[in-house]
Amino acid sequence: QQPVTLVITDLDDTAPTITSGSEAVSIEENSGAGQVVYTATADDSADVSSGDITFSLAAGSDSDLSINASTGKVTLSSDPVHDVKSQYDFIVVATDEAGNQSAGKSVSFNIVKVVNLDENSGDDQLIYTAVADDLSDGITYSLAEGSDPFVSVDASSGEVTLTTDPDHETQSVYNFTVE
């Protein structure tokens, strides 16, 4: 009888986990092409691998987006225009050196519509009209929490009004979200 020692080699068989969030920061329309809109991050410490992680965008991701495989930076190739496309969606995947692929992380970001007004142009100005996709009766509009207090919306028409006379030196930006 001869003693035998069997050594089991620990293989990298666990996929990385994407640690970055599911929402990218909203960007303003007409802010330029080629801007980084998101940076993917991942953790592969659950296994023996200490090698590089590569990133990719899964099928179904918006075609105006690309990702740098080594840095995880997602770039928008076109100049965003709210009236053309108000939201972009993509799915990030991380792959370790052993070929283990993470579950896809769905990410989205919004394009913020920019409306310009001249200062001292008067109060109670119509500045925006919201339009709902749902054509059923009884649609009502409201402003989301955190919307500027000098902005109001007509619940039935979706017309948004600036209730104060705009003065650049007093306040140069008004933010609101119509729901």
Secondary structure as GFF3:
##gff-version 3
##sequence-region A 1 179
A	DSSP	beta_strand	17	18	.	.	.	ID=ss1
A	DSSP	beta_strand	27	28	.	.	.	ID=ss2
A	DSSP	beta_strand	35	39	.	.	.	ID=ss3
A	DSSP	beta_strand	42	43	.	.	.	ID=ss4
A	DSSP	beta_strand	54	57	.	.	.	ID=ss5
A	DSSP	beta_strand	65	67	.	.	.	ID=ss6
A	DSSP	beta_strand	73	76	.	.	.	ID=ss7
A	DSSP	beta_strand	87	95	.	.	.	ID=ss8
A	DSSP	beta_strand	105	112	.	.	.	ID=ss9
A	DSSP	beta_strand	125	129	.	.	.	ID=ss10
A	DSSP	beta_strand	151	153	.	.	.	ID=ss11
A	DSSP	beta_strand	159	162	.	.	.	ID=ss12
###
